[in-house]
Amino acid sequence: MALLLFLVLVAVVLGIIGVAAEGLGYLLIIGIVVLVAALGLVAVRWSQRTGHRPLR
């Protein structure tokens, strides 16, 4: 969970810097890629967690 929060924070910071600083639009793109990667990580962890519930 801490990794997810860190990745989202990095994505937001890179996005803000990419928008605010002229000529650094590539940071915005990197921020978007990091955000998508974080969301993908959450989706993978969530799908793995639901499949391993024991039957009672």
mmCIF file as Biopython writes it, N, C-alpha, C and O atoms, coordinates in Angstrom:
data_model
#
loop_
_atom_site.group_PDB
_atom_site.id
_atom_site.type_symbol
_atom_site.label_atom_id
_atom_site.label_alt_id
_atom_site.label_comp_id
_atom_site.label_asym_id
_atom_site.label_entity_id
_atom_site.label_seq_id
_atom_site.pdbx_PDB_ins_code
_atom_site.Cartn_x
_atom_site.Cartn_y
_atom_site.Cartn_z
_atom_site.occupancy
_atom_site.B_iso_or_equiv
_atom_site.auth_seq_id
_atom_site.auth_asym_id
_atom_site.pdbx_PDB_model_num
ATOM 1   N N  . MET A ? 1  ? 0.820   -1.184  0.000   1.0 0.0 1  A 1 
ATOM 2   C CA . MET A ? 1  ? 0.000   0.000   0.000   1.0 0.0 1  A 1 
ATOM 3   C C  . MET A ? 1  ? 0.868   1.254   0.000   1.0 0.0 1  A 1 
ATOM 4   O O  . MET A ? 1  ? 0.527   2.249   -0.639  1.0 0.0 1  A 1 
ATOM 5   N N  . ALA A ? 2  ? 1.971   1.208   0.704   1.0 0.0 2  A 1 
ATOM 6   C CA . ALA A ? 2  ? 2.857   2.370   0.745   1.0 0.0 2  A 1 
ATOM 7   C C  . ALA A ? 2  ? 3.486   2.620   -0.623  1.0 0.0 2  A 1 
ATOM 8   O O  . ALA A ? 2  ? 3.701   3.768   -1.014  1.0 0.0 2  A 1 
ATOM 9   N N  . LEU A ? 3  ? 3.778   1.546   -1.342  1.0 0.0 3  A 1 
ATOM 10  C CA . LEU A ? 3  ? 4.338   1.686   -2.687  1.0 0.0 3  A 1 
ATOM 11  C C  . LEU A ? 3  ? 3.340   2.377   -3.604  1.0 0.0 3  A 1 
ATOM 12  O O  . LEU A ? 3  ? 3.722   3.231   -4.405  1.0 0.0 3  A 1 
ATOM 13  N N  . LEU A ? 4  ? 2.078   2.021   -3.497  1.0 0.0 4  A 1 
ATOM 14  C CA . LEU A ? 4  ? 1.045   2.651   -4.316  1.0 0.0 4  A 1 
ATOM 15  C C  . LEU A ? 4  ? 0.960   4.140   -4.018  1.0 0.0 4  A 1 
ATOM 16  O O  . LEU A ? 4  ? 0.933   4.956   -4.939  1.0 0.0 4  A 1 
ATOM 17  N N  . LEU A ? 5  ? 0.919   4.492   -2.770  1.0 0.0 5  A 1 
ATOM 18  C CA . LEU A ? 5  ? 0.830   5.899   -2.400  1.0 0.0 5  A 1 
ATOM 19  C C  . LEU A ? 5  ? 2.051   6.676   -2.866  1.0 0.0 5  A 1 
ATOM 20  O O  . LEU A ? 5  ? 1.929   7.817   -3.312  1.0 0.0 5  A 1 
ATOM 21  N N  . PHE A ? 6  ? 3.223   6.069   -2.767  1.0 0.0 6  A 1 
ATOM 22  C CA . PHE A ? 6  ? 4.442   6.717   -3.237  1.0 0.0 6  A 1 
ATOM 23  C C  . PHE A ? 6  ? 4.398   6.935   -4.748  1.0 0.0 6  A 1 
ATOM 24  O O  . PHE A ? 6  ? 4.765   8.006   -5.231  1.0 0.0 6  A 1 
ATOM 25  N N  . LEU A ? 7  ? 3.950   5.927   -5.494  1.0 0.0 7  A 1 
ATOM 26  C CA . LEU A ? 7  ? 3.878   6.064   -6.945  1.0 0.0 7  A 1 
ATOM 27  C C  . LEU A ? 7  ? 2.865   7.127   -7.369  1.0 0.0 7  A 1 
ATOM 28  O O  . LEU A ? 7  ? 3.114   7.881   -8.311  1.0 0.0 7  A 1 
ATOM 29  N N  . VAL A ? 8  ? 1.747   7.188   -6.691  1.0 0.0 8  A 1 
ATOM 30  C CA . VAL A ? 8  ? 0.748   8.220   -7.002  1.0 0.0 8  A 1 
ATOM 31  C C  . VAL A ? 8  ? 1.309   9.601   -6.679  1.0 0.0 8  A 1 
ATOM 32  O O  . VAL A ? 8  ? 1.110   10.541  -7.448  1.0 0.0 8  A 1 
ATOM 33  N N  . LEU A ? 9  ? 1.999   9.735   -5.565  1.0 0.0 9  A 1 
ATOM 34  C CA . LEU A ? 9  ? 2.603   11.013  -5.200  1.0 0.0 9  A 1 
ATOM 35  C C  . LEU A ? 9  ? 3.646   11.444  -6.227  1.0 0.0 9  A 1 
ATOM 36  O O  . LEU A ? 9  ? 3.690   12.613  -6.611  1.0 0.0 9  A 1 
ATOM 37  N N  . VAL A ? 10 ? 4.480   10.516  -6.671  1.0 0.0 10 A 1 
ATOM 38  C CA . VAL A ? 10 ? 5.482   10.824  -7.692  1.0 0.0 10 A 1 
ATOM 39  C C  . VAL A ? 10 ? 4.798   11.250  -8.988  1.0 0.0 10 A 1 
ATOM 40  O O  . VAL A ? 10 ? 5.246   12.194  -9.639  1.0 0.0 10 A 1 
ATOM 41  N N  . ALA A ? 11 ? 3.724   10.570  -9.369  1.0 0.0 11 A 1 
ATOM 42  C CA . ALA A ? 11 ? 3.004   10.914  -10.590 1.0 0.0 11 A 1 
ATOM 43  C C  . ALA A ? 11 ? 2.424   12.318  -10.517 1.0 0.0 11 A 1 
ATOM 44  O O  . ALA A ? 11 ? 2.488   13.071  -11.488 1.0 0.0 11 A 1 
ATOM 45  N N  . VAL A ? 12 ? 1.861   12.672  -9.370  1.0 0.0 12 A 1 
ATOM 46  C CA . VAL A ? 12 ? 1.281   14.004  -9.210  1.0 0.0 12 A 1 
ATOM 47  C C  . VAL A ? 12 ? 2.362   15.081  -9.262  1.0 0.0 12 A 1 
ATOM 48  O O  . VAL A ? 12 ? 2.190   16.103  -9.927  1.0 0.0 12 A 1 
ATOM 49  N N  . VAL A ? 13 ? 3.457   14.858  -8.574  1.0 0.0 13 A 1 
ATOM 50  C CA . VAL A ? 13 ? 4.548   15.843  -8.558  1.0 0.0 13 A 1 
ATOM 51  C C  . VAL A ? 13 ? 5.129   16.020  -9.956  1.0 0.0 13 A 1 
ATOM 52  O O  . VAL A ? 13 ? 5.354   17.150  -10.391 1.0 0.0 13 A 1 
ATOM 53  N N  . LEU A ? 14 ? 5.374   14.924  -10.660 1.0 0.0 14 A 1 
ATOM 54  C CA . LEU A ? 14 ? 5.903   15.031  -12.013 1.0 0.0 14 A 1 
ATOM 55  C C  . LEU A ? 14 ? 4.913   15.721  -12.944 1.0 0.0 14 A 1 
ATOM 56  O O  . LEU A ? 14 ? 5.312   16.499  -13.811 1.0 0.0 14 A 1 
ATOM 57  N N  . GLY A ? 15 ? 3.638   15.443  -12.771 1.0 0.0 15 A 1 
ATOM 58  C CA . GLY A ? 15 ? 2.615   16.104  -13.578 1.0 0.0 15 A 1 
ATOM 59  C C  . GLY A ? 15 ? 2.571   17.599  -13.336 1.0 0.0 15 A 1 
ATOM 60  O O  . GLY A ? 15 ? 2.466   18.377  -14.284 1.0 0.0 15 A 1 
ATOM 61  N N  . ILE A ? 16 ? 2.649   18.010  -12.084 1.0 0.0 16 A 1 
ATOM 62  C CA . ILE A ? 16 ? 2.629   19.442  -11.757 1.0 0.0 16 A 1 
ATOM 63  C C  . ILE A ? 16 ? 3.856   20.140  -12.316 1.0 0.0 16 A 1 
ATOM 64  O O  . ILE A ? 16 ? 3.749   21.222  -12.893 1.0 0.0 16 A 1 
ATOM 65  N N  . ILE A ? 17 ? 5.006   19.537  -12.151 1.0 0.0 17 A 1 
ATOM 66  C CA . ILE A ? 17 ? 6.234   20.131  -12.683 1.0 0.0 17 A 1 
ATOM 67  C C  . ILE A ? 17 ? 6.174   20.183  -14.210 1.0 0.0 17 A 1 
ATOM 68  O O  . ILE A ? 17 ? 6.594   21.170  -14.816 1.0 0.0 17 A 1 
ATOM 69  N N  . GLY A ? 18 ? 5.660   19.136  -14.823 1.0 0.0 18 A 1 
ATOM 70  C CA . GLY A ? 18 ? 5.569   19.095  -16.281 1.0 0.0 18 A 1 
ATOM 71  C C  . GLY A ? 18 ? 4.644   20.155  -16.837 1.0 0.0 18 A 1 
ATOM 72  O O  . GLY A ? 18 ? 4.905   20.695  -17.912 1.0 0.0 18 A 1 
ATOM 73  N N  . VAL A ? 19 ? 3.574   20.464  -16.134 1.0 0.0 19 A 1 
ATOM 74  C CA . VAL A ? 19 ? 2.640   21.498  -16.587 1.0 0.0 19 A 1 
ATOM 75  C C  . VAL A ? 19 ? 3.178   22.885  -16.287 1.0 0.0 19 A 1 
ATOM 76  O O  . VAL A ? 19 ? 3.056   23.787  -17.115 1.0 0.0 19 A 1 
ATOM 77  N N  . ALA A ? 20 ? 3.769   23.068  -15.120 1.0 0.0 20 A 1 
ATOM 78  C CA . ALA A ? 20 ? 4.194   24.403  -14.686 1.0 0.0 20 A 1 
ATOM 79  C C  . ALA A ? 20 ? 5.451   24.885  -15.393 1.0 0.0 20 A 1 
ATOM 80  O O  . ALA A ? 20 ? 5.547   26.062  -15.742 1.0 0.0 20 A 1 
ATOM 81  N N  . ALA A ? 21 ? 6.405   24.007  -15.609 1.0 0.0 21 A 1 
ATOM 82  C CA . ALA A ? 21 ? 7.676   24.410  -16.204 1.0 0.0 21 A 1 
ATOM 83  C C  . ALA A ? 21 ? 7.590   24.269  -17.725 1.0 0.0 21 A 1 
ATOM 84  O O  . ALA A ? 21 ? 7.231   23.213  -18.246 1.0 0.0 21 A 1 
ATOM 85  N N  . GLU A ? 22 ? 7.916   25.317  -18.400 1.0 0.0 22 A 1 
ATOM 86  C CA . GLU A ? 22 ? 7.861   25.298  -19.859 1.0 0.0 22 A 1 
ATOM 87  C C  . GLU A ? 22 ? 9.025   24.476  -20.410 1.0 0.0 22 A 1 
ATOM 88  O O  . GLU A ? 22 ? 10.166  24.621  -19.972 1.0 0.0 22 A 1 
ATOM 89  N N  . GLY A ? 23 ? 8.724   23.630  -21.359 1.0 0.0 23 A 1 
ATOM 90  C CA . GLY A ? 23 ? 9.749   22.797  -21.962 1.0 0.0 23 A 1 
ATOM 91  C C  . GLY A ? 23 ? 9.979   21.485  -21.247 1.0 0.0 23 A 1 
ATOM 92  O O  . GLY A ? 23 ? 10.836  20.699  -21.651 1.0 0.0 23 A 1 
ATOM 93  N N  . LEU A ? 24 ? 9.224   21.237  -20.189 1.0 0.0 24 A 1 
ATOM 94  C CA . LEU A ? 24 ? 9.378   19.977  -19.446 1.0 0.0 24 A 1 
ATOM 95  C C  . LEU A ? 24 ? 8.112   19.132  -19.548 1.0 0.0 24 A 1 
ATOM 96  O O  . LEU A ? 24 ? 7.717   18.471  -18.588 1.0 0.0 24 A 1 
ATOM 97  N N  . GLY A ? 25 ? 7.488   19.160  -20.711 1.0 0.0 25 A 1 
ATOM 98  C CA . GLY A ? 25 ? 6.269   18.378  -20.918 1.0 0.0 25 A 1 
ATOM 99  C C  . GLY A ? 25 ? 6.493   16.889  -20.817 1.0 0.0 25 A 1 
ATOM 100 O O  . GLY A ? 25 ? 5.564   16.130  -20.540 1.0 0.0 25 A 1 
ATOM 101 N N  . TYR A ? 26 ? 7.737   16.465  -21.042 1.0 0.0 26 A 1 
ATOM 102 C CA . TYR A ? 26 ? 8.021   15.031  -20.929 1.0 0.0 26 A 1 
ATOM 103 C C  . TYR A ? 26 ? 7.827   14.543  -19.499 1.0 0.0 26 A 1 
ATOM 104 O O  . TYR A ? 26 ? 7.542   13.364  -19.284 1.0 0.0 26 A 1 
ATOM 105 N N  . LEU A ? 27 ? 7.976   15.431  -18.517 1.0 0.0 27 A 1 
ATOM 106 C CA . LEU A ? 27 ? 7.718   15.018  -17.129 1.0 0.0 27 A 1 
ATOM 107 C C  . LEU A ? 27 ? 6.240   14.715  -16.920 1.0 0.0 27 A 1 
ATOM 108 O O  . LEU A ? 27 ? 5.886   13.830  -16.142 1.0 0.0 27 A 1 
ATOM 109 N N  . LEU A ? 28 ? 5.383   15.449  -17.614 1.0 0.0 28 A 1 
ATOM 110 C CA . LEU A ? 28 ? 3.957   15.164  -17.539 1.0 0.0 28 A 1 
ATOM 111 C C  . LEU A ? 28 ? 3.672   13.774  -18.100 1.0 0.0 28 A 1 
ATOM 112 O O  . LEU A ? 28 ? 2.889   13.018  -17.524 1.0 0.0 28 A 1 
ATOM 113 N N  . ILE A ? 29 ? 4.301   13.439  -19.212 1.0 0.0 29 A 1 
ATOM 114 C CA . ILE A ? 29 ? 4.118   12.118  -19.812 1.0 0.0 29 A 1 
ATOM 115 C C  . ILE A ? 29 ? 4.630   11.027  -18.868 1.0 0.0 29 A 1 
ATOM 116 O O  . ILE A ? 29 ? 3.977   9.998   -18.699 1.0 0.0 29 A 1 
ATOM 117 N N  . ILE A ? 30 ? 5.781   11.246  -18.261 1.0 0.0 30 A 1 
ATOM 118 C CA . ILE A ? 30 ? 6.335   10.270  -17.309 1.0 0.0 30 A 1 
ATOM 119 C C  . ILE A ? 30 ? 5.396   10.115  -16.111 1.0 0.0 30 A 1 
ATOM 120 O O  . ILE A ? 30 ? 5.186   9.004   -15.624 1.0 0.0 30 A 1 
ATOM 121 N N  . GLY A ? 31 ? 4.836   11.224  -15.639 1.0 0.0 31 A 1 
ATOM 122 C CA . GLY A ? 31 ? 3.890   11.170  -14.523 1.0 0.0 31 A 1 
ATOM 123 C C  . GLY A ? 31 ? 2.660   10.355  -14.858 1.0 0.0 31 A 1 
ATOM 124 O O  . GLY A ? 31 ? 2.171   9.589   -14.028 1.0 0.0 31 A 1 
ATOM 125 N N  . ILE A ? 32 ? 2.151   10.519  -16.089 1.0 0.0 32 A 1 
ATOM 126 C CA . ILE A ? 32 ? 0.988   9.741   -16.512 1.0 0.0 32 A 1 
ATOM 127 C C  . ILE A ? 32 ? 1.333   8.253   -16.582 1.0 0.0 32 A 1 
ATOM 128 O O  . ILE A ? 32 ? 0.539   7.407   -16.172 1.0 0.0 32 A 1 
ATOM 129 N N  . VAL A ? 33 ? 2.518   7.941   -17.100 1.0 0.0 33 A 1 
ATOM 130 C CA . VAL A ? 33 ? 2.950   6.535   -17.186 1.0 0.0 33 A 1 
ATOM 131 C C  . VAL A ? 33 ? 3.083   5.928   -15.792 1.0 0.0 33 A 1 
ATOM 132 O O  . VAL A ? 33 ? 2.684   4.784   -15.575 1.0 0.0 33 A 1 
ATOM 133 N N  . VAL A ? 34 ? 3.637   6.681   -14.853 1.0 0.0 34 A 1 
ATOM 134 C CA . VAL A ? 34 ? 3.783   6.177   -13.476 1.0 0.0 34 A 1 
ATOM 135 C C  . VAL A ? 34 ? 2.415   5.958   -12.839 1.0 0.0 34 A 1 
ATOM 136 O O  . VAL A ? 34 ? 2.216   4.976   -12.124 1.0 0.0 34 A 1 
ATOM 137 N N  . LEU A ? 35 ? 1.471   6.863   -13.091 1.0 0.0 35 A 1 
ATOM 138 C CA . LEU A ? 35 ? 0.125   6.711   -12.544 1.0 0.0 35 A 1 
ATOM 139 C C  . LEU A ? 35 ? -0.555  5.469   -13.112 1.0 0.0 35 A 1 
ATOM 140 O O  . LEU A ? 35 ? -1.183  4.712   -12.371 1.0 0.0 35 A 1 
ATOM 141 N N  . VAL A ? 36 ? -0.434  5.255   -14.415 1.0 0.0 36 A 1 
ATOM 142 C CA . VAL A ? 36 ? -1.026  4.061   -15.032 1.0 0.0 36 A 1 
ATOM 143 C C  . VAL A ? 36 ? -0.379  2.792   -14.474 1.0 0.0 36 A 1 
ATOM 144 O O  . VAL A ? 36 ? -1.065  1.798   -14.236 1.0 0.0 36 A 1 
ATOM 145 N N  . ALA A ? 37 ? 0.942   2.824   -14.264 1.0 0.0 37 A 1 
ATOM 146 C CA . ALA A ? 37 ? 1.632   1.667   -13.693 1.0 0.0 37 A 1 
ATOM 147 C C  . ALA A ? 37 ? 1.136   1.386   -12.270 1.0 0.0 37 A 1 
ATOM 148 O O  . ALA A ? 37 ? 0.959   0.227   -11.895 1.0 0.0 37 A 1 
ATOM 149 N N  . ALA A ? 38 ? 0.915   2.428   -11.485 1.0 0.0 38 A 1 
ATOM 150 C CA . ALA A ? 38 ? 0.421   2.250   -10.114 1.0 0.0 38 A 1 
ATOM 151 C C  . ALA A ? 38 ? -0.981  1.659   -10.125 1.0 0.0 38 A 1 
ATOM 152 O O  . ALA A ? 38 ? -1.290  0.774   -9.327  1.0 0.0 38 A 1 
ATOM 153 N N  . LEU A ? 39 ? -1.827  2.143   -11.024 1.0 0.0 39 A 1 
ATOM 154 C CA . LEU A ? 39 ? -3.177  1.599   -11.107 1.0 0.0 39 A 1 
ATOM 155 C C  . LEU A ? 39 ? -3.154  0.148   -11.591 1.0 0.0 39 A 1 
ATOM 156 O O  . LEU A ? 39 ? -3.963  -0.666  -11.147 1.0 0.0 39 A 1 
ATOM 157 N N  . GLY A ? 40 ? -2.246  -0.172  -12.485 1.0 0.0 40 A 1 
ATOM 158 C CA . GLY A ? 40 ? -2.098  -1.555  -12.933 1.0 0.0 40 A 1 
ATOM 159 C C  . GLY A ? 40 ? -1.641  -2.462  -11.805 1.0 0.0 40 A 1 
ATOM 160 O O  . GLY A ? 40 ? -2.110  -3.593  -11.683 1.0 0.0 40 A 1 
ATOM 161 N N  . LEU A ? 41 ? -0.728  -1.967  -10.981 1.0 0.0 41 A 1 
ATOM 162 C CA . LEU A ? 41 ? -0.255  -2.730  -9.830  1.0 0.0 41 A 1 
ATOM 163 C C  . LEU A ? 41 ? -1.392  -3.007  -8.860  1.0 0.0 41 A 1 
ATOM 164 O O  . LEU A ? 41 ? -1.494  -4.111  -8.325  1.0 0.0 41 A 1 
ATOM 165 N N  . VAL A ? 42 ? -2.242  -2.023  -8.628  1.0 0.0 42 A 1 
ATOM 166 C CA . VAL A ? 42 ? -3.391  -2.212  -7.750  1.0 0.0 42 A 1 
ATOM 167 C C  . VAL A ? 42 ? -4.342  -3.247  -8.336  1.0 0.0 42 A 1 
ATOM 168 O O  . VAL A ? 42 ? -4.858  -4.095  -7.609  1.0 0.0 42 A 1 
ATOM 169 N N  . ALA A ? 43 ? -4.576  -3.186  -9.645  1.0 0.0 43 A 1 
ATOM 170 C CA . ALA A ? 43 ? -5.482  -4.139  -10.278 1.0 0.0 43 A 1 
ATOM 171 C C  . ALA A ? 43 ? -4.948  -5.559  -10.161 1.0 0.0 43 A 1 
ATOM 172 O O  . ALA A ? 43 ? -5.715  -6.485  -9.898  1.0 0.0 43 A 1 
ATOM 173 N N  . VAL A ? 44 ? -3.656  -5.743  -10.350 1.0 0.0 44 A 1 
ATOM 174 C CA . VAL A ? 44 ? -3.063  -7.081  -10.253 1.0 0.0 44 A 1 
ATOM 175 C C  . VAL A ? 44 ? -3.152  -7.601  -8.827  1.0 0.0 44 A 1 
ATOM 176 O O  . VAL A ? 44 ? -3.511  -8.759  -8.611  1.0 0.0 44 A 1 
ATOM 177 N N  . ARG A ? 45 ? -2.837  -6.777  -7.874  1.0 0.0 45 A 1 
ATOM 178 C CA . ARG A ? 45 ? -2.904  -7.225  -6.472  1.0 0.0 45 A 1 
ATOM 179 C C  . ARG A ? 45 ? -4.334  -7.540  -6.058  1.0 0.0 45 A 1 
ATOM 180 O O  . ARG A ? 45 ? -4.581  -8.498  -5.326  1.0 0.0 45 A 1 
ATOM 181 N N  . TRP A ? 46 ? -5.279  -6.723  -6.532  1.0 0.0 46 A 1 
ATOM 182 C CA . TRP A ? 46 ? -6.679  -6.915  -6.170  1.0 0.0 46 A 1 
ATOM 183 C C  . TRP A ? 46 ? -7.206  -8.209  -6.777  1.0 0.0 46 A 1 
ATOM 184 O O  . TRP A ? 46 ? -7.946  -8.941  -6.118  1.0 0.0 46 A 1 
ATOM 185 N N  . SER A ? 47 ? -6.838  -8.502  -8.024  1.0 0.0 47 A 1 
ATOM 186 C CA . SER A ? 47 ? -7.326  -9.719  -8.661  1.0 0.0 47 A 1 
ATOM 187 C C  . SER A ? 47 ? -6.702  -10.961 -8.033  1.0 0.0 47 A 1 
ATOM 188 O O  . SER A ? 47 ? -7.362  -11.997 -7.950  1.0 0.0 47 A 1 
ATOM 189 N N  . GLN A ? 48 ? -5.468  -10.887 -7.595  1.0 0.0 48 A 1 
ATOM 190 C CA . GLN A ? 48 ? -4.821  -12.023 -6.937  1.0 0.0 48 A 1 
ATOM 191 C C  . GLN A ? 48 ? -5.438  -12.276 -5.568  1.0 0.0 48 A 1 
ATOM 192 O O  . GLN A ? 48 ? -5.573  -13.424 -5.144  1.0 0.0 48 A 1 
ATOM 193 N N  . ARG A ? 49 ? -5.803  -11.226 -4.891  1.0 0.0 49 A 1 
ATOM 194 C CA . ARG A ? 49 ? -6.347  -11.358 -3.544  1.0 0.0 49 A 1 
ATOM 195 C C  . ARG A ? 49 ? -7.719  -12.010 -3.564  1.0 0.0 49 A 1 
ATOM 196 O O  . ARG A ? 49 ? -8.032  -12.802 -2.675  1.0 0.0 49 A 1 
ATOM 197 N N  . THR A ? 50 ? -8.552  -11.697 -4.564  1.0 0.0 50 A 1 
ATOM 198 C CA . THR A ? 50 ? -9.904  -12.251 -4.576  1.0 0.0 50 A 1 
ATOM 199 C C  . THR A ? 50 ? -9.913  -13.722 -4.977  1.0 0.0 50 A 1 
ATOM 200 O O  . THR A ? 50 ? -10.861 -14.433 -4.647  1.0 0.0 50 A 1 
ATOM 201 N N  . GLY A ? 51 ? -8.891  -14.197 -5.675  1.0 0.0 51 A 1 
ATOM 202 C CA . GLY A ? 51 ? -8.886  -15.568 -6.131  1.0 0.0 51 A 1 
ATOM 203 C C  . GLY A ? 51 ? -8.428  -16.579 -5.106  1.0 0.0 51 A 1 
ATOM 204 O O  . GLY A ? 51 ? -8.564  -17.778 -5.351  1.0 0.0 51 A 1 
ATOM 205 N N  . HIS A ? 52 ? -7.893  -16.164 -3.971  1.0 0.0 52 A 1 
ATOM 206 C CA . HIS A ? 52 ? -7.300  -17.089 -3.013  1.0 0.0 52 A 1 
ATOM 207 C C  . HIS A ? 52 ? -8.095  -17.191 -1.714  1.0 0.0 52 A 1 
ATOM 208 O O  . HIS A ? 52 ? -7.524  -17.456 -0.656  1.0 0.0 52 A 1 
ATOM 209 N N  . ARG A ? 53 ? -9.383  -16.988 -1.787  1.0 0.0 53 A 1 
ATOM 210 C CA . ARG A ? 53 ? -10.187 -17.116 -0.573  1.0 0.0 53 A 1 
ATOM 211 C C  . ARG A ? 53 ? -10.537 -18.593 -0.343  1.0 0.0 53 A 1 
ATOM 212 O O  . ARG A ? 53 ? -11.000 -19.275 -1.257  1.0 0.0 53 A 1 
ATOM 213 N N  . PRO A ? 54 ? -10.313 -19.072 0.866   1.0 0.0 54 A 1 
ATOM 214 C CA . PRO A ? 54 ? -10.642 -20.487 1.141   1.0 0.0 54 A 1 
ATOM 215 C C  . PRO A ? 54 ? -12.152 -20.705 1.203   1.0 0.0 54 A 1 
ATOM 216 O O  . PRO A ? 54 ? -12.899 -19.835 1.653   1.0 0.0 54 A 1 
ATOM 217 N N  . LEU A ? 55 ? -12.590 -21.877 0.745   1.0 0.0 55 A 1 
ATOM 218 C CA . LEU A ? 55 ? -14.005 -22.215 0.809   1.0 0.0 55 A 1 
ATOM 219 C C  . LEU A ? 55 ? -14.315 -22.815 2.173   1.0 0.0 55 A 1 
ATOM 220 O O  . LEU A ? 55 ? -13.528 -23.595 2.708   1.0 0.0 55 A 1 
ATOM 221 N N  . ARG A ? 56 ? -15.440 -22.456 2.721   1.0 0.0 56 A 1 
ATOM 222 C CA . ARG A ? 56 ? -15.841 -22.981 4.028   1.0 0.0 56 A 1 
ATOM 223 C C  . ARG A ? 56 ? -17.221 -23.567 3.945   1.0 0.0 56 A 1 
ATOM 224 O O  . ARG A ? 56 ? -17.742 -24.063 4.944   1.0 0.0 56 A 1 
#
